[in-house]
Amino acid sequence: MASVEVATELDRANTTGEEMMSFISGLYPICRSITGEGVRETLRRIAAHIPLTVTEVPSGTEVFDWVVPQEWNINDAYIKDSSGRRVVDFKASNLHVVGYSIPVRTRVTLEKLRSHLFSLPEHPDWVPYRTSYYNQTWGFCLSDRTLGQLKEEEYEVCIDSSLKDGSLTYAEFLIPGQAPEEVLISCHTCHPSLCNDNLSGIAVATFLAKALNSMSGLRFSYRFLFIPGTIGSITWLARNLENLGKIKHGLVLANMGDPGGFVYKKSRRGNAEIDRAMAHLLSGCGEVREFEPYGYDERQFCSPGINLPVGCLSRTPFGEFEEYHTSADNLDFVRPEALDSSLLLCLSLVEVLEGNTRFVNLNPMCEPQLGRRGLYRTTGGQRSREDDLALLWVLNLSDGLHDLLDVAVRSGLPFELIRRAADRLTGCGLLSPALQS
């Protein structure tokens, strides 16, 4: 698909940050974890926008060096003081319970209770987010201000949860393209009421899929994964080893709604086409970092035995904003305009991936005469130096070895301008697509 066609389709997508914000607001109260009904309800909400194929993988299933854990669900939880007042209440915020806490109903002194309480002294009004997926224990998270107000008395503690054999749930959506090669877009679905990490990733992925599903003539197929962090990607990879060769490009989306600038972490390969594409798109307006085996699910997709060309796109990366994994990562922290620009960047990436190819100059002996072919004329009869430069750069580097992304990077011109120049030159018989190896 030529880039100008993608751009036309993008104009028709009619997706706004406000729509994504509304979607996030509906997902915000749901208590999600790596398994359980919260994940399923989240996937049902996503399925209202795009069709999903949902997979349930039974507890105890071996996936590489891991085992799918038991399923965790929770109905209620609280700490009551001697007057019967809930001083910590799961119904007020699902962050109040350590994720995967085992069931407990007991009475305990404050001295013994303290080892099960987590707070943030540096932010006395925030509630931290804590989990204990693979260590059977229990705990509560609360503001440090609340913790400081607890009296030396006996408390009633209740966590009405279940931890038993069930399944891990993930979903995917495949948009078929003209070629079987796939672009993989992944986000994690395992966090409870945290907006930037990672309801923003879910929202951008959903609305990106919705926009691409409305387009025709896509070159690549696009596979969207909605999976719990770490164990979800490990499970999906273990179940799809025979199809991994189809993945030509990949991107993990996380922290897409905060007001910070864009940061892209390269794939393990470091020079994959998606790495070059993101570096070009973020030139002068974002940061590109080298790969490290720490972070989100890109570290699974880029493990040495898998080594897919998958990078990670964020605004402010995990752990680099104070609100990370706290109750302050709420609906006020995520911005509609940030979601909107994140979606537009992803669509621009699609434009580059769809339009990037190699050409051969069919008239390489000095410059061809462009004027008599009408290539120096632009709309309105005015000449644009950038348009002229784009034509000359494409002609000069179209030797069958350089792709259009190479041309854009070396010339410093926008990719869409380079792609448009290639289309014009091809239309005049001066270029031919190179044989793709």
C-alpha positions as CSV (number, residue, x, y, z in Angstrom):
1,M,0.0,0.0,0.0
2,A,1.4,3.4,-1.0
3,S,1.9,5.8,1.9
4,V,-0.5,8.4,0.4
5,E,-3.2,5.7,0.5
6,V,-2.5,5.0,4.2
7,A,-2.6,8.7,5.0
8,T,-6.0,8.9,3.3
9,E,-7.2,6.0,5.4
10,L,-5.8,7.6,8.6
11,D,-7.9,10.7,7.9
12,R,-11.0,8.5,7.8
13,A,-10.1,6.7,11.0
14,N,-11.8,9.5,13.0
15,T,-10.4,8.3,16.3
16,T,-9.8,10.8,19.1
17,G,-8.1,10.8,22.4
18,E,-11.4,11.5,24.1
19,E,-12.8,8.2,22.7
20,M,-9.8,6.3,24.1
21,M,-10.2,8.2,27.4
22,S,-13.8,7.1,27.6
23,F,-12.8,3.5,26.9
24,I,-10.1,3.7,29.7
25,S,-12.7,5.1,32.1
26,G,-14.9,2.0,31.6
27,L,-11.9,-0.4,32.2
28,Y,-10.5,1.5,35.2
29,P,-12.6,-0.1,38.0
30,I,-12.0,-3.7,36.9
31,C,-9.7,-5.7,39.1
32,R,-7.3,-7.4,36.7
33,S,-4.4,-9.8,37.4
34,I,-2.5,-12.4,35.4
35,T,-5.5,-14.7,35.5
36,G,-9.2,-14.4,36.4
37,E,-12.5,-12.9,35.7
38,G,-11.1,-9.3,35.6
39,V,-9.0,-10.2,32.5
40,R,-12.0,-11.9,30.8
41,E,-14.2,-8.8,31.5
42,T,-11.5,-6.6,30.1
43,L,-11.3,-8.7,26.9
44,R,-15.1,-8.5,26.6
45,R,-14.9,-4.7,26.6
46,I,-12.2,-4.8,24.0
47,A,-14.3,-7.2,21.9
48,A,-17.0,-4.5,21.7
49,H,-14.6,-2.6,19.4
50,I,-12.7,-5.4,17.5
51,P,-13.3,-9.2,17.1
52,L,-11.2,-11.3,19.4
53,T,-10.1,-14.9,19.5
54,V,-9.9,-15.8,23.2
55,T,-7.7,-18.7,24.4
56,E,-7.8,-20.4,27.8
57,V,-4.7,-22.3,28.8
58,P,-5.3,-24.6,31.8
59,S,-3.4,-24.2,35.1
60,G,-0.4,-26.5,35.3
61,T,0.4,-26.3,31.6
62,E,4.2,-26.3,31.1
63,V,5.4,-23.4,28.9
64,F,9.1,-23.5,28.5
65,D,10.6,-23.2,32.0
66,W,7.4,-21.9,33.5
67,V,4.0,-23.4,34.5
68,V,0.7,-21.7,34.0
69,P,-0.3,-20.7,37.6
70,Q,-3.6,-21.3,39.4
71,E,-6.4,-18.8,38.6
72,W,-6.9,-16.0,41.1
73,N,-10.2,-14.2,41.7
74,I,-11.3,-11.9,44.5
75,N,-14.8,-10.7,45.7
76,D,-14.0,-8.5,48.6
77,A,-11.3,-7.6,51.2
78,Y,-11.0,-5.3,54.2
79,I,-9.3,-4.5,57.5
80,K,-11.8,-3.5,60.2
81,D,-10.9,-1.8,63.4
82,S,-12.4,-2.6,66.8
83,S,-15.5,-0.4,66.0
84,G,-16.2,-2.4,62.9
85,R,-15.2,0.4,60.5
86,R,-13.3,-0.6,57.4
87,V,-10.0,1.3,57.6
88,V,-8.8,-0.4,54.4
89,D,-11.4,-1.4,51.8
90,F,-11.0,-3.3,48.6
91,K,-14.3,-1.9,47.3
92,A,-12.8,1.6,47.6
93,S,-9.8,0.7,45.5
94,N,-8.6,-2.7,44.1
95,L,-5.0,-1.6,44.7
96,H,-5.6,-2.1,48.4
97,V,-5.0,-5.9,48.1
98,V,-1.7,-7.4,47.2
99,G,-2.4,-9.2,43.9
100,Y,-2.8,-12.9,44.2
101,S,-3.3,-12.8,48.0
102,I,-4.5,-16.1,49.4
103,P,-7.8,-16.2,51.2
104,V,-7.6,-15.1,54.8
105,R,-10.1,-14.4,57.6
106,T,-8.6,-13.7,61.0
107,R,-8.2,-11.3,63.9
108,V,-4.7,-9.9,64.5
109,T,-2.9,-7.3,66.5
110,L,-1.4,-4.3,64.7
111,E,2.1,-5.5,65.5
112,K,1.5,-8.7,63.6
113,L,-0.5,-7.0,60.9
114,R,2.3,-4.6,60.0
115,S,4.4,-7.3,58.2
116,H,1.5,-7.6,55.7
117,L,1.0,-3.8,55.1
118,F,2.7,-1.8,52.3
119,S,2.8,2.0,52.0
120,L,4.8,4.8,50.4
121,P,6.2,7.1,53.1
122,E,7.6,9.4,50.3
123,H,4.0,9.9,49.0
124,P,1.8,9.7,52.1
125,D,-1.5,9.9,50.3
126,W,-0.8,7.4,47.5
127,V,-1.5,3.7,47.6
128,P,1.2,1.4,46.1
129,Y,0.5,-1.5,43.8
130,R,2.1,-4.8,44.9
131,T,1.7,-8.4,43.7
132,S,2.8,-11.9,44.9
133,Y,2.1,-14.1,41.9
134,Y,4.4,-17.0,42.7
135,N,4.7,-16.9,46.5
136,Q,1.5,-17.8,48.4
137,T,1.0,-15.0,51.0
138,W,-1.3,-12.1,51.6
139,G,-1.2,-8.4,52.1
140,F,-2.7,-5.0,52.0
141,C,-1.6,-1.7,50.4
142,L,-2.6,1.5,52.0
143,S,-1.6,5.2,52.1
144,D,1.1,6.0,54.6
145,R,-1.2,8.5,56.2
146,T,-3.8,5.8,56.9
147,L,-1.1,3.5,58.2
148,G,0.1,6.2,60.6
149,Q,-3.5,6.6,62.0
150,L,-3.9,2.9,62.9
151,K,-4.2,2.4,66.6
152,E,-2.6,-0.4,68.7
153,E,-5.6,-2.7,68.8
154,E,-6.9,-5.9,67.3
155,Y,-8.1,-5.8,63.7
156,E,-10.4,-8.0,61.7
157,V,-8.8,-9.1,58.4
158,C,-10.7,-10.6,55.5
159,I,-9.5,-11.4,52.0
160,D,-12.4,-13.1,50.2
161,S,-10.3,-14.5,47.3
162,S,-9.9,-17.9,45.6
163,L,-6.7,-19.5,44.2
164,K,-7.4,-22.7,42.4
165,D,-7.0,-24.6,39.1
166,G,-8.5,-22.7,36.3
167,S,-6.8,-21.1,33.3
168,L,-4.8,-18.2,31.9
169,T,-6.7,-16.1,29.4
170,Y,-5.3,-14.2,26.5
171,A,-6.8,-12.9,23.2
172,E,-5.6,-12.0,19.7
173,F,-6.9,-10.4,16.6
174,L,-5.5,-11.0,13.2
175,I,-6.1,-8.6,10.3
176,P,-5.1,-10.4,7.1
177,G,-3.0,-8.5,4.6
178,Q,-1.8,-9.2,1.1
179,A,1.2,-11.0,2.4
180,P,1.5,-13.7,5.1
181,E,4.2,-11.8,6.9
182,E,3.0,-10.3,10.2
183,V,3.4,-7.1,12.3
184,L,2.9,-8.1,15.9
185,I,1.4,-5.5,18.3
186,S,1.3,-6.6,22.0
187,C,0.1,-5.0,25.3
188,H,-0.4,-6.4,28.8
189,T,-3.8,-6.9,30.4
190,C,-2.7,-7.8,34.0
191,H,-2.8,-4.5,35.9
192,P,-5.8,-3.4,37.9
193,S,-6.7,0.2,38.3
194,L,-3.6,1.7,36.8
195,C,-4.2,4.0,33.8
196,N,-0.9,4.6,32.1
197,D,0.5,1.2,33.0
198,N,-1.3,-0.2,31.2
199,L,-4.8,0.8,30.3
200,S,-3.3,3.3,27.9
201,G,-1.5,0.5,26.0
202,I,-4.7,-1.5,25.8
203,A,-6.6,1.6,24.5
204,V,-4.0,2.5,21.9
205,A,-3.7,-1.1,20.7
206,T,-7.5,-1.5,20.5
207,F,-8.0,1.7,18.5
208,L,-5.0,1.0,16.3
209,A,-6.5,-2.4,15.5
210,K,-9.9,-0.7,14.9
211,A,-8.4,1.8,12.5
212,L,-6.4,-0.8,10.5
213,N,-9.4,-3.1,10.3
214,S,-11.2,-0.4,8.4
215,M,-8.4,-0.2,5.8
216,S,-8.1,-2.1,2.5
217,G,-5.0,-3.2,0.7
218,L,-2.7,-3.6,3.7
219,R,0.6,-5.2,2.6
220,F,1.2,-7.0,5.9
221,S,-1.0,-9.0,8.2
222,Y,-1.4,-7.4,11.7
223,R,-1.6,-9.6,14.8
224,F,-2.7,-7.9,18.0
225,L,-2.0,-9.7,21.3
226,F,-3.8,-8.8,24.6
227,I,-1.9,-10.9,27.2
228,P,-1.0,-10.9,30.9
229,G,2.6,-9.7,31.4
230,T,5.5,-12.1,31.3
231,I,3.6,-15.4,31.8
232,G,1.2,-14.4,28.9
233,S,3.9,-13.8,26.3
234,I,5.8,-16.9,27.5
235,T,2.6,-19.0,27.1
236,W,1.7,-17.5,23.7
237,L,5.2,-18.1,22.4
238,A,5.3,-21.7,23.6
239,R,2.0,-22.3,21.8
240,N,3.0,-20.6,18.6
241,L,6.6,-21.6,17.9
242,E,5.8,-22.9,14.4
243,N,4.4,-19.6,13.3
244,L,7.1,-17.2,14.6
245,G,8.8,-17.1,11.3
246,K,5.9,-15.0,9.9
247,I,6.7,-12.1,12.3
248,K,8.6,-9.5,10.3
249,H,8.1,-6.6,12.7
250,G,6.8,-6.2,16.3
251,L,6.0,-3.6,18.9
252,V,5.1,-3.7,22.6
253,L,2.9,-0.8,23.7
254,A,3.1,0.5,27.3
255,N,2.7,3.8,29.1
256,M,1.1,5.6,26.1
257,G,-1.0,8.2,27.9
258,D,1.3,10.3,30.1
259,P,2.4,13.8,29.1
260,G,6.1,12.8,28.6
261,G,7.9,12.5,25.3
262,F,8.2,9.3,23.3
263,V,10.9,6.7,24.1
264,Y,11.5,3.7,21.9
265,K,13.6,0.7,23.1
266,K,15.2,-1.2,20.2
267,S,14.8,-4.9,19.6
268,R,17.6,-7.3,20.6
269,R,18.8,-7.2,17.0
270,G,19.4,-3.5,17.2
271,N,19.2,-2.8,13.5
272,A,15.8,-4.4,12.6
273,E,13.6,-2.5,10.2
274,I,11.3,-1.5,12.9
275,D,14.2,-0.1,14.9
276,R,15.3,2.0,11.9
277,A,11.7,3.1,11.3
278,M,11.1,4.3,14.9
279,A,14.5,6.0,15.0
280,H,13.5,7.9,11.8
281,L,10.0,8.8,13.1
282,L,11.4,10.0,16.5
283,S,14.3,12.0,15.0
284,G,14.3,15.3,16.8
285,C,11.1,14.5,18.8
286,G,11.8,11.5,20.9
287,E,14.5,9.2,22.4
288,V,15.8,5.9,21.1
289,R,17.4,3.5,23.6
290,E,19.4,0.3,23.1
291,F,17.9,-3.0,24.0
292,E,18.2,-4.4,27.5
293,P,16.7,-7.7,28.8
294,Y,14.5,-5.9,31.4
295,G,11.1,-4.3,31.0
296,Y,7.9,-5.5,29.4
297,D,7.2,-8.5,27.1
298,E,9.8,-7.4,24.5
299,R,12.3,-9.3,26.7
300,Q,10.4,-12.5,26.0
301,F,10.0,-11.8,22.3
302,C,13.7,-10.9,22.2
303,S,15.0,-13.8,24.3
304,P,18.0,-15.5,22.5
305,G,16.0,-18.6,21.4
306,I,13.2,-16.5,20.0
307,N,15.0,-13.3,18.9
308,L,12.1,-11.6,17.1
309,P,12.4,-8.0,15.8
310,V,10.2,-6.6,18.6
311,G,10.8,-3.2,20.2
312,C,9.0,-1.4,22.9
313,L,7.3,2.0,22.6
314,S,6.4,4.2,25.6
315,R,6.0,7.8,26.5
316,T,7.7,7.9,29.9
317,P,9.1,4.4,30.5
318,F,8.2,2.2,33.5
319,G,9.7,3.3,36.8
320,E,10.6,6.7,35.4
321,F,7.5,8.6,36.5
322,E,6.7,8.9,40.2
323,E,3.1,7.8,39.7
324,Y,4.3,4.4,38.4
325,H,2.6,1.4,40.2
326,T,0.7,3.7,42.6
327,S,-2.9,5.0,42.9
328,A,-1.7,8.3,41.4
329,D,-1.6,6.5,38.0
330,N,-5.2,7.3,37.7
331,L,-7.7,8.9,35.3
332,D,-6.3,12.4,36.0
333,F,-2.7,11.3,35.0
334,V,-3.5,10.1,31.5
335,R,-4.2,12.8,28.9
336,P,-6.5,12.5,25.9
337,E,-4.0,14.4,23.7
338,A,-1.2,12.1,24.7
339,L,-3.3,9.0,23.8
340,D,-4.1,10.7,20.5
341,S,-0.5,11.5,19.6
342,S,0.5,7.9,20.6
343,L,-2.1,6.5,18.2
344,L,-0.9,8.8,15.4
345,L,2.7,7.7,15.9
346,C,1.7,4.1,15.7
347,L,-0.3,4.8,12.5
348,S,2.8,6.7,11.1
349,L,4.8,3.6,11.9
350,V,2.3,1.5,9.9
351,E,2.7,4.0,7.0
352,V,6.5,3.5,7.0
353,L,6.3,-0.3,7.3
354,E,3.7,-0.6,4.6
355,G,5.5,1.7,2.2
356,N,9.1,0.7,2.7
357,T,10.6,-1.2,-0.2
358,R,13.6,-1.2,-2.5
359,F,13.6,0.1,-6.1
360,V,15.9,0.0,-9.0
361,N,16.7,3.2,-11.1
362,L,15.9,2.2,-14.7
363,N,17.8,5.3,-16.0
364,P,21.0,5.4,-13.8
365,M,23.4,7.0,-16.2
366,C,23.3,10.6,-14.9
367,E,20.1,12.3,-13.9
368,P,17.1,11.7,-16.2
369,Q,15.4,14.8,-17.5
370,L,12.6,15.2,-15.0
371,G,11.2,18.5,-16.4
372,R,9.9,16.9,-19.6
373,R,8.2,14.2,-17.6
374,G,6.4,16.8,-15.6
375,L,8.0,15.8,-12.3
376,Y,9.2,19.3,-11.3
377,R,5.6,20.6,-11.4
378,T,3.6,20.5,-8.1
379,T,0.0,21.4,-7.4
380,G,-0.6,25.0,-8.1
381,G,2.5,25.3,-10.4
382,Q,4.9,26.1,-7.5
383,R,8.1,24.3,-7.1
384,S,9.1,22.7,-3.8
385,R,12.7,22.2,-3.1
386,E,11.9,19.3,-0.8
387,D,9.8,17.7,-3.5
388,D,12.7,18.1,-6.0
389,L,15.2,16.7,-3.4
390,A,13.1,13.7,-2.7
391,L,13.0,12.8,-6.4
392,L,16.8,13.1,-6.7
393,W,17.5,11.2,-3.5
394,V,15.2,8.4,-4.5
395,L,16.8,8.2,-8.0
396,N,20.3,8.3,-6.5
397,L,19.9,5.5,-3.9
398,S,17.5,3.3,-5.9
399,D,20.2,0.7,-6.7
400,G,18.3,-2.3,-5.4
401,L,20.3,-2.3,-2.2
402,H,18.8,0.7,-0.3
403,D,15.2,0.8,0.8
404,L,13.1,3.9,1.0
405,L,13.7,4.1,4.7
406,D,17.4,4.3,4.0
407,V,16.6,7.2,1.6
408,A,14.6,9.0,4.2
409,V,17.2,8.7,6.9
410,R,20.1,9.7,4.7
411,S,18.3,12.6,3.1
412,G,16.6,13.8,6.4
413,L,13.3,14.1,4.5
414,P,10.0,12.7,5.8
415,F,9.3,9.2,4.8
416,E,5.9,10.0,3.3
417,L,7.6,12.5,0.9
418,I,10.2,9.9,-0.1
419,R,7.4,7.3,-0.7
420,R,5.4,9.8,-2.8
421,A,8.5,10.6,-4.9
422,A,9.0,6.9,-5.5
423,D,5.4,6.5,-6.6
424,R,5.8,9.4,-9.1
425,L,9.0,8.1,-10.5
426,T,7.5,4.6,-10.9
427,G,4.5,6.1,-12.7
428,C,6.9,7.7,-15.2
429,G,8.8,4.5,-15.8
430,L,12.0,5.6,-14.1
431,L,11.8,3.2,-11.2
432,S,11.0,-0.5,-10.9
433,P,10.6,-2.4,-7.6
434,A,13.6,-4.5,-6.8
435,L,13.4,-8.2,-6.4
436,Q,12.9,-8.8,-2.7
437,S,15.3,-11.3,-1.1
